[in-house]
Amino acid sequence: MGNAYPIKFEVAIVITSISPSTLGTNGGVDIEINGKGFGKDGKELEIQLKMGSDRHDCNIHCYLKDCGPTRTYCRSPVLVDGSAELEASINGSTYTYPHVITVGIGSDPIVNTLSFQKASVKGGQKLSIA
């Protein structure tokens, strides 16, 4: 019998898909990121959106979400019109998603009307947003 020694290895980051691929400029959208190598619970990743020479942190947001080693979410920051690249880093390994994210003012939702202005605190009323 020989001696057993632990072997340490790390899985390289790979991002296979993100959703949505179009963002508004106001921020606050949870971006779903799928792939592998995201760490034990998906919270160890550092995500940035790169627009030219500017870098914007996209903070991990797993509250009430199913995050793990193959899926995580980040909340988009306020951005300007243009194209962004998503870059993920963990333990010194960095991966840039090969498809650009389109950022545009027209992508932000706009509420034009609400079906009523007052509601009961008891709830149970239907609210229509257009």
C-alpha positions in Angstrom: 0.0 0.0 0.0 1.2 3.4 -0.9 0.6 6.8 0.7 -2.5 8.8 -0.3 -2.1 12.5 -0.9 -4.9 14.9 -1.6 -5.0 16.5 -5.0 -6.3 20.0 -5.4 -7.8 21.1 -8.7 -10.0 23.9 -9.9 -12.6 23.9 -12.6 -12.1 26.6 -15.2 -14.9 29.1 -15.5 -17.1 28.7 -18.6 -20.2 30.7 -19.3 -22.6 29.0 -21.7 -25.6 31.4 -21.6 -26.9 34.6 -20.0 -30.3 36.0 -19.9 -31.4 38.7 -20.8 -29.0 39.7 -23.5 -30.5 43.2 -23.7 -30.5 45.6 -20.8 -31.9 49.0 -20.1 -29.7 51.8 -18.8 -31.4 52.1 -15.4 -29.9 49.0 -13.9 -31.5 46.7 -11.3 -32.1 43.7 -13.7 -31.1 40.3 -12.4 -28.9 38.6 -15.1 -29.0 34.8 -15.1 -25.6 33.4 -15.8 -25.3 29.6 -16.7 -22.1 27.6 -17.1 -19.6 25.9 -14.8 -16.8 26.7 -12.3 -18.9 29.2 -10.3 -17.7 27.9 -6.9 -19.6 26.0 -4.3 -22.7 28.2 -4.2 -22.3 30.6 -7.1 -21.6 33.5 -4.8 -17.8 33.5 -5.1 -17.7 34.8 -8.6 -16.9 38.4 -9.3 -18.8 39.8 -12.3 -18.1 42.9 -14.2 -19.7 44.5 -17.3 -17.1 46.1 -19.5 -18.0 49.0 -21.8 -14.9 50.2 -23.6 -12.4 51.1 -20.9 -15.1 51.4 -18.2 -15.8 48.5 -15.8 -19.0 48.2 -13.8 -19.5 45.7 -11.0 -22.5 43.4 -11.4 -23.1 42.3 -7.8 -24.1 38.7 -7.2 -27.7 38.6 -6.2 -28.9 35.1 -5.1 -31.7 36.2 -2.7 -34.6 33.8 -3.4 -32.7 32.4 -6.5 -31.3 29.0 -7.2 -27.6 29.7 -7.3 -24.9 27.1 -7.4 -21.8 25.9 -9.2 -23.5 26.1 -12.6 -25.9 29.0 -12.2 -25.8 32.4 -10.5 -27.3 35.8 -10.9 -26.0 39.4 -10.8 -27.9 42.6 -10.6 -27.0 45.0 -13.4 -25.7 48.4 -12.5 -26.6 51.8 -14.2 -25.1 51.8 -17.6 -24.9 54.0 -20.8 -26.1 53.1 -24.3 -23.8 50.7 -26.1 -22.5 47.2 -25.9 -21.1 45.5 -22.8 -19.0 42.4 -22.3 -19.6 40.2 -19.2 -16.4 39.1 -17.4 -16.4 36.6 -14.6 -13.5 35.9 -12.2 -12.9 33.4 -9.4 -9.6 32.4 -7.7 -7.5 34.2 -10.2 -9.2 32.6 -13.2 -11.1 35.0 -15.6 -13.5 34.3 -18.4 -15.1 36.8 -20.8 -18.5 35.7 -22.3 -18.1 35.7 -26.1 -21.4 37.5 -26.9 -22.1 41.2 -26.3 -24.9 42.5 -24.2 -26.9 45.3 -25.8 -27.6 48.2 -23.5 -30.2 50.8 -24.6 -32.5 53.4 -23.2 -35.5 51.9 -25.1 -35.1 48.7 -23.2 -36.1 50.1 -19.8 -39.7 49.4 -18.9 -42.1 52.4 -18.7 -45.4 52.4 -16.7 -48.0 54.5 -18.5 -51.1 53.7 -16.5 -52.3 51.9 -13.4 -55.9 50.6 -13.2 -56.5 52.4 -9.9 -54.7 54.8 -7.6 -55.9 53.5 -4.3 -56.2 50.0 -2.8 -57.4 48.4 0.4 -54.7 47.3 2.9 -56.5 43.9 2.9 -55.4 43.2 -0.6 -57.2 40.9 -3.0 -57.8 43.6 -5.7 -56.5 43.2 -9.2 -54.0 45.8 -10.4 -53.4 46.3 -14.1 -50.2 48.0 -15.2 -49.8 49.2 -18.8 
